[in-house]
């Protein structure tokens, strides 16, 4: 079904945008606490998801 494929592609694109934004925020000096607050997740969850990639 084309709609499901489109949703999957949109989700992947959004995850890439999120990762880039987190990397940018870290480069600008934002703490994991600040980033996690903006994402609506715990600091530990943000670090686990993005920490190794940044």
Backbone bond lengths (Angstrom), bond angles and torsions (degrees), N, CA, C in turn:
res aa  C-N    CA-C-N  psi(-1)  N-CA   C-N-CA  omega(-1)  CA-C   N-CA-C  phi
1 X - - - 1.450 - - 1.533 108.67 -
2 X 1.295 116.05 125.51 1.458 122.29 -176.34 1.515 114.43 -60.93
3 X 1.317 116.52 -36.89 1.461 119.61 -178.55 1.531 111.13 -64.36
4 X 1.316 117.00 -40.52 1.464 120.21 179.09 1.523 111.36 -66.20
5 X 1.318 116.63 -39.28 1.468 119.60 176.37 1.523 110.79 -63.03
6 X 1.320 115.64 -40.43 1.465 120.09 179.36 1.529 110.80 -63.85
7 X 1.319 116.88 -41.78 1.464 120.88 178.43 1.521 110.41 -62.87
8 X 1.325 116.43 -42.96 1.463 120.77 178.60 1.522 110.63 -61.55
9 X 1.316 117.19 -43.16 1.468 121.19 179.18 1.526 110.93 -65.18
10 X 1.330 117.03 -41.55 1.462 120.93 178.58 1.523 110.83 -63.68
11 X 1.331 116.77 -41.14 1.462 120.89 179.19 1.528 110.30 -62.18
12 X 1.329 116.90 -44.30 1.468 121.00 179.41 1.527 110.63 -62.81
13 X 1.329 116.67 -42.03 1.466 120.62 179.31 1.529 110.49 -64.55
14 X 1.319 116.94 -40.67 1.461 120.92 178.86 1.528 111.24 -64.99
15 X 1.321 117.06 -39.51 1.466 120.50 177.51 1.526 111.08 -63.91
16 X 1.330 116.97 -38.25 1.472 120.11 176.77 1.525 110.65 -65.27
17 X 1.330 116.84 -42.48 1.469 120.66 178.02 1.521 110.97 -61.88
18 X 1.335 115.80 -41.59 1.456 120.70 179.29 1.527 110.63 -62.18
19 X 1.320 116.72 -44.50 1.463 120.97 179.68 1.526 111.33 -62.28
20 X 1.321 117.23 -42.88 1.467 121.29 178.28 1.529 110.06 -63.42
21 X 1.320 116.74 -42.37 1.460 120.37 -179.49 1.526 111.23 -65.05
22 X 1.325 116.95 -39.02 1.467 120.06 177.92 1.523 109.81 -66.11
23 X 1.322 117.22 -44.54 1.468 120.21 177.80 1.525 110.71 -58.00
24 X 1.320 115.52 -43.39 1.468 120.68 -179.85 1.536 110.51 -64.13
25 X 1.322 116.27 -43.79 1.465 120.21 179.03 1.523 110.99 -61.67
26 X 1.323 117.24 -42.94 1.471 120.55 178.30 1.531 110.30 -63.37
27 X 1.331 117.14 -41.45 1.467 121.07 179.46 1.529 111.13 -63.66
28 X 1.329 116.34 -28.83 1.464 120.92 179.15 1.524 112.11 -86.50
29 X 1.333 116.41 1.20 1.457 120.00 174.83 1.514 116.43 96.54
30 X 1.316 118.26 5.92 1.461 120.14 178.13 1.521 109.96 -68.30
31 X 1.315 115.87 141.42 1.464 121.32 179.33 1.527 109.90 -80.44
32 X 1.337 114.85 163.42 1.467 118.99 175.02 1.524 110.14 -62.05
33 X 1.333 117.44 -33.56 1.464 120.69 178.69 1.530 110.74 -62.83
34 X 1.328 116.94 -44.26 1.468 120.55 179.79 1.525 111.11 -66.46
35 X 1.319 116.12 -44.24 1.467 120.51 -179.60 1.521 110.25 -63.49
36 X 1.319 116.41 -45.47 1.463 119.57 -178.42 1.521 111.24 -63.51
37 X 1.324 116.61 -36.16 1.460 120.33 177.60 1.527 110.80 -62.65
38 X 1.331 116.33 -42.36 1.469 120.47 178.70 1.528 111.71 -66.01
39 X 1.337 116.46 -31.77 1.465 120.97 -179.20 1.528 112.77 -86.23
40 X 1.332 116.53 -13.99 1.461 120.09 -179.22 1.520 113.21 75.64
41 X 1.345 116.19 30.22 1.458 121.43 178.27 1.521 108.54 -131.83
42 X 1.319 117.18 170.42 1.462 119.77 179.54 1.524 110.64 -72.74
43 X 1.328 115.30 158.55 1.459 121.02 177.35 1.519 110.31 -59.30
44 X 1.327 115.62 -40.66 1.458 120.14 -179.73 1.525 111.23 -64.71
45 X 1.328 116.87 -40.77 1.467 120.66 179.37 1.524 111.00 -65.40
46 X 1.329 116.75 -40.34 1.468 120.24 178.69 1.519 110.49 -64.37
47 X 1.323 116.69 -44.49 1.459 120.22 -179.35 1.520 110.73 -65.74
48 X 1.326 116.56 -39.42 1.470 120.18 179.25 1.529 110.90 -64.49
49 X 1.327 116.40 -41.89 1.471 120.62 -177.00 1.525 112.27 -74.30
50 X 1.335 117.41 -39.29 1.457 120.58 -171.30 1.523 114.44 -116.96
51 X 1.314 118.10 -13.91 1.457 121.89 -171.37 1.510 114.93 -58.60
52 X 1.282 118.34 -40.76 1.460 121.10 -177.50 1.517 112.13 -77.62
53 X 1.313 116.44 -18.42 1.470 120.60 -175.94 1.514 112.79 -91.69
54 X 1.331 117.52 -18.12 1.466 119.71 -174.67 1.500 111.87 -93.64
